[in-house]
Amino acid sequence: MKIKSILLLALVMVFGSCDESIDVPLLNEAKVIDSMTSGTWKISQFTYQNNLKTSDYNGIVFDFDAITVSLSNTGTTPVAGSWGVVDEGFDGDPVLVVNLALTSVEPRFTNISDDWYVIESTATKLRLKDENLETGTIDYLTFQKL
């Protein structure tokens, strides 16, 4: 009986001391907005319909403020737009979506004007993905801080 009590106590101590919430950093809208509005950004990777399109954005600088985004070095007329971050998750399980809407009708800008799911957010990188409903492919967009 004493051995069973010791084993039971050991199991309670092992499993009772686990706290999963400590190891899992939570994303929220404010953290993504704070990161994106501090400094300028470039596209370091863009895959559209299974084709790598990163080079279409070489030299273009993205400057995000609280609700607008402006682009420089576009080689065309200035491009601006709006952006935002919303949490579409529920029950404490965040699903962050970045809404990006640029004013240009150039395909390279309309291709990134979309609702993107956040798959990684750090102070220097924002990785996004979106399912293309027309083709069934997954598009990926990564911003890197300059």
Secondary structure as the mmCIF struct_conf table of DSSP 4:
data_model
#
loop_
_struct_conf.conf_type_id
_struct_conf.id
_struct_conf.beg_label_comp_id
_struct_conf.beg_label_asym_id
_struct_conf.beg_label_seq_id
_struct_conf.end_label_comp_id
_struct_conf.end_label_asym_id
_struct_conf.end_label_seq_id
HELX_RH_AL_P HELX_RH_AL_P1 LYS A 2 GLY A 16
TURN_TY1_P TURN_TY1_P1 SER A 17 SER A 17
HELX_RH_AL_P HELX_RH_AL_P2 GLU A 20 ASP A 23
BEND BEND1 VAL A 24 VAL A 24
HELX_LH_PP_P HELX_LH_PP_P1 PRO A 25 LEU A 27
HELX_RH_AL_P HELX_RH_AL_P3 GLU A 29 MET A 36
TURN_TY1_P TURN_TY1_P2 THR A 37 THR A 37
BEND BEND2 SER A 38 GLY A 39
STRN STRN1 TRP A 41 TYR A 48
TURN_TY1_P TURN_TY1_P3 GLN A 49 ASN A 50
STRN STRN2 ASN A 51 LEU A 52
HELX_RH_3T_P HELX_RH_3T_P1 THR A 54 TYR A 57
TURN_TY1_P TURN_TY1_P4 ASN A 58 GLY A 59
STRN STRN3 VAL A 61 PHE A 64
BEND BEND3 ALA A 66 ILE A 67
STRN STRN4 THR A 68 SER A 72
BEND BEND4 GLY A 75 THR A 77
STRN STRN5 VAL A 79 ASP A 87
STRN STRN6 PHE A 90 PHE A 90
TURN_TY1_P TURN_TY1_P5 ASP A 91 GLY A 92
STRN STRN7 ASP A 93 ASP A 93
STRN STRN8 LEU A 96 LEU A 102
BEND BEND5 THR A 103 THR A 103
BEND BEND6 GLU A 106 GLU A 106
HELX_RH_AL_P HELX_RH_AL_P4 PRO A 107 THR A 110
TURN_TY1_P TURN_TY1_P6 ASN A 111 ILE A 112
BEND BEND7 ASP A 114 ASP A 114
STRN STRN9 ASP A 115 SER A 121
BEND BEND8 ALA A 123 THR A 124
STRN STRN10 LYS A 125 GLU A 131
TURN_TY1_P TURN_TY1_P7 LEU A 133 THR A 135
STRN STRN11 ILE A 138 LYS A 145
#
